[in-house]
């Protein structure tokens, strides 16, 4: 399956993907405004299953000052005037199942192959409005995750290559984050990022490696086994609301 070789490694070896970009606010009659920089890393492994492949992964990503690109502890909300604690992304797990026969949209452009994956999400929100009126604006979570993976056609066509090198583009359109406390305001966040497969963990930018080592060292490796459900910023926020922590940067331990 080309998707497994491009996104992961057919041999089951760990694969590290790193990305960077920016987050913008889009409001009716205002903006857009550049709110954050954004950098992250995903570590995954592909495991053959009876009817396809399982991608086992966890990922960490961090909100940055848009000018200095420093990792934020707090954020001055330009819309509400509040200073809020920044809750970075510590998602464990982020698993997927790719059944045999899955054929993602693929386009050949010159010497390159582009695999496109548009993920359109609409499901019951982990943060019901009645329980989280400041943090959630809808009882249905609605978002779009738009991925493109770029690889050399010669590598994709060579079936002996288990791990095809790739670069990627990722765009996300999503509601305000729960920790922004903007649930009642119309508008959305737009993430615009790009990244690549890396040769290993040591190729991750040093400050990201250090932040992970200091706050969530397990995120330097992929999970060994399948687990569910997936973690998101919304489920993580709910856990923190139920079990408050003094450290907004630390992943929820379960």
N, C-alpha and C positions, 0 to 999 in steps of 0.2 A: 504494500500500500504506500503510494507516494507520500501521502500526508504524514505517515509515521516517520518516514526517513527524513522528511524536510523539517518537521516540527520537533522530532525526537531522534531516537537511535533504535534501529530495528534489533540490535543486539541486546537491548535492555540496559545499556550503560547510562549513567547520569548525564543529563544535558543541562547546561546553564544558559539561560537567555537573560540578557540585560537590556533595559530600555531607558530613555529619557525623553522629556518633552515638557508640556505646559498644560495648565488648566485655566479655562476661561469661563466667565459668567455671561450668560445670555438672558436678558430680562426684557419684557415688553416695554418699549419706549425708553430704554436705557442700555448703555453698553454697546458692544461687548467690553468686558474688563478682564485684564490679565491678573488672575488671583494668585496663582502658585506656579512654581516649577514642580516637576514630578520626575522621580527616578525610582527604578525598581529592579528586582531580580526574581526570576522564577527558576527553580531547580526541579527537574522532572525525570521520570524514567517510564518507558513504554514496556508494558508486560503483555505477552500474548494471552488471550482468554479464549474460551471455547468458541465464541461467536464473533471474535474481533480482537481489539486491543484496548487495554486500559492505560490511560495516561495518569500516573500518580505524581502529583506535584504539590508544592507549597510555594507561596510567594510573599515577598515583603516589598513595600514601596513607600516612599517618603515624600511628604509635601515640603516644598522649598520656598524660601523668600524669592519672589520673581526677579528681583534685581541682583541680590548677592549670591543666590543659589545655595544659601546655607539651609540646613535642615531646621525646620521650625519646631519650637516647643509650644508657642502660643501664637494666636493670630488675632489681629485687630480687625474685626468685622466692619468693613466700610459701610454696610447697609444698616446695621443695628446699633453700631457704636460700642458693642460688647467686645471684651477681650476673652477669647475662648481657648481652651486647651486643644491642641491638635492631636487627633487620634490617627496615627499612621496605619498603614495597611499591613496586617499580619494574618494572612489567610492560610489556614492549615486545616483541612486539605483544600486543594483546587483540582479535583479529579474530573476526568472525562472518560466516556466510553465511545469508542469508534467501531461500529459493527462492520463486519466484512461486507463489501459491496458499497460502502459509503463513497460517494463520488463528489468531493467538493468542486466548486467552480474553478476551473483551471484555464489559464490563457497563456499562450506562447507569444512572446514579444521579442523578436530577434533571437539572441542567444540565451534568453532567460525564460523561466517559467514563473508565472504568478498564480499562487493558490489563494483564493478568496474565501473568507468565511464571515458571513454576516449573522450575528447572533442577536435575535430580537427577543427581548425578555418581557414577560408580563405574568406575574404570579403573586399570590397573597403576600403582603409585606410582613416581615418579621416584627415590624414596629407599627401596630395598629394605631390609627390617629387618636382614638379615645384614650389610649394608654400613654401615648407619646406626642401630645399635641404640639410641642415646640420642635420636635425632631422629625416628624413624619407628616407629609402633606397628602398622603393617599393610602388607602388600605390595600392598593395593588402597587407593587413595585414594577415600574416600567423603565426600561433602558435599552440602549443599543450598544453592542460591542462589535466593531467593524475591523476585521483583521485582513491583512494581506502579507503573504510570505513570498519572498523573491529568492529564486535559486537559479543556478546555471543549468540549462537544459541538458548539457552533456553529463552532468552529475546525476540528474534525475533519470536520464535514460540508461545509465549504467547500473544494472541491477545488483552488481557486486558491492556497491557503496551503501553501507548500512546507515551512515550518518551524513546526510547531505547538508552542506553549509547553507545558511540562509540569512538574509536580513528581513526586517519586518516593519510594517506600519500598523499602528493601532489608533483608532478613534473611538471615543466613548461619549455617548450622550446620556446623561443621568440626572436624577433629582439632586437637590442640595444634600450635602452630606449631613447625617444626623447631628454631628458635633458642631455644625455651623449654626444650629438653632434658628433656621430660616424657613420652617415648614409652611408658614402662612403666606410666604411671598411667591408670586408667580415667577417662573424662570427655570433655568437648567444650567448644568455644568457641561462643558465640552472639553474632553481630554484629547490632546493631539500629540502622539508620541511615535518614536521610531527606535529600532534596536536591532539586535543581532544575536545569533548563537555565538557563544564564546568557547575557546578551547578548554576552559575549566574555571573553577572557582577563583583561582589566582588572577584571572583576567578581569574580574569584576572590579570596578573602580574602588580604590583603597578605602575611601571614607564610607562607602556602602558596606564593604567587608567589615570594617571596624564597628559600624553601628549595629550590624547584625551580630557580630561577636559579643558586643556589650549587652545587647537587649534580647536577642533571640537566636542563640547559636544553632539550634536545630534547623533553622531556615537555610543553612549552608548546604543541606543535603535533601534529597528527595525522600518521600515516605517509602517504606519497605512494603507496606501492604495497603490494600484498598480500605477506605473508610468513608462514611457518609453521615450526615449531609455535608456539602461544601460550606466553608466559612466565607462570609462576605463582610464588608464594613458594617452592614445592617445587623447581621447576627452577632458580630463582635460587640457592637454598641449595646445590644440588648443584654449580653452577658455582663458587660461592665456596669450597666445600670442596675442589674440584679446583685452583682458582686463588685462594688466599687473598688478601684485601685488608686493608690496615690500616684502611680507612675503611668501617665497617659501614653508613654512611648513603648511600654512593655507589652508583648503579646499576651493574650489571655491564655493561661495555662489550664489545660483540661486533662 
